[in-house]
Structures are given as structure tokens and as C-alpha cells.
Amino acid sequence: MTDNAPVVAVAHFVLKDKHKAKGAEFEKAYQTYKEAVSQRDGLLRTALLRGISAPDSFVILTWWRDAETHRTVVGDWQFFTAVSSRFVYLAGITSVHGPVSAGESGADGVGQGGAPAADAAVALTTFTLREGADQEAFESAFLGHVSFVKGNEGFLSHQLVHSDRESGSYVNIGWWSGPQAYAPVLKSPEMAADARRMAEHAEVQGGLYSVVVDTARAEALAA
């Protein structure tokens, strides 16, 4: 990875037990974050996702021009305490950030078709390589899986983010026209076979999310 490569940050939040009913409060905190981060140099886009079957689960996606602009923001303690500390109060967090190693690499997250409609869905899948697993073998298995997924109606695009902190950690961001488009793919025998192949190389976790806020869509509607 080079400092001038685009970076995608994926922050996954799960509301703490004592705050499970505060989803609306989390979304309000995100609006404050969005307004603040939009003023920072290098931000390309931000989106808030909420779990469809797990509404206490949120994901914040941010696309940055390069690694340096991302580091400048996340390393700003004043910014964290003023904006991001509310997230930590409400929810537990895991995060991955790094360059796009497969899929659309222009840091737009949606490919050439423009911003997705309001009812779009995002299939978010995390991969953690097993001990001793071959990175190239995993990436080859993943690309084979994507070749199948791309042929399904409702698929928009994807980005495979490779963590720049842990070489064995990946997140795939898959954009779909809606949950109804993804459901039959998830249940297909091809998906089951691909899942078994990738599970040989990595531990896999996934979820389907609705798009609560997407600045790319807001900009498209304003244009």
C-alpha cells in the first residue's frame, strides 16, 4: 500500500446491552459525525448502514483520498472527543481500514452506475485468514466467487478492502439493488459451494444492511 492509494474505512458497531433501544440516538450521532467529517480534507464519501435482521448493528463506511488524509483525521484527538466518543459510549466497535484490493478501486463504492437507490442493500462480509492460510489462494477463491455473484440480477458492485494493519483481515462491501435481489443468491447452491471453498482459507462472517445515509446518493439527488 502507498500513501497515495485510496483508503476505505469500515467501522462496525453493535449497541451495548444497556443501549439496545437507542438506535435513533446512534443515527443522530452519525449526523453530527457526517457534518464534521465533511469539512475534513480528503473525504470522498461516507455512508451509514443498519442491520436488516440485526437492527442494533450499524456500519459506518468512509472513503478517503489517501492514507495520509485518513490518518490525519483518525489521529486527531480533539476530533475524536468532540465527534466520535458518542459512538463508543453507545456501542462496541471493530474496524478495518485499507486499500481496495479487488472490485471498484475509484473509492466510489458503487461502480459506474451512479449512486444506488434509497432501498439498496449492502452485503458486508468479513474474512479472517486462518493460521497458515495462503493469502493468494484465498484471494483466488474470492475472485472466483465474485465472478458468480456478478452474473446475478440486482448486483451493483463490490469492493474488497484489505486491512493495512492486519494482513489477514478483509472486508467485502457488496452493493445490491435491494434485499430481495440478494436473498436468492444467498440461498443458492453456488453460494454454498463458494462459501465452503473460502471457509478452507478464512473464517467468514456476514450480514445484510440497509442504507440509512449515503452522501453519494444525496449529491446525486442534488445535482
Secondary structure, DSSP 8 states (H G I E B T S, - for coil): --TTS-EEEEEEEEE-GGGTT-HHHHHHHHHHHHHHHTTSTTEEEEEEEEESS-TTEEEEEEEESSHHHHHHHHT-HHHIIIIIHHHHHHEEEEEEEE-EEEE--SS-SSTTS-S--TT-EEEEEEEEE-TT--HHHHHHHHHHHHHHHTTSTTEEEEEEEE-SS-TTEEEEEEEES-HHHHHHHHTSHHHHHHHHHHHTTEEEEEEEEEEEEEHHHHHHHH-
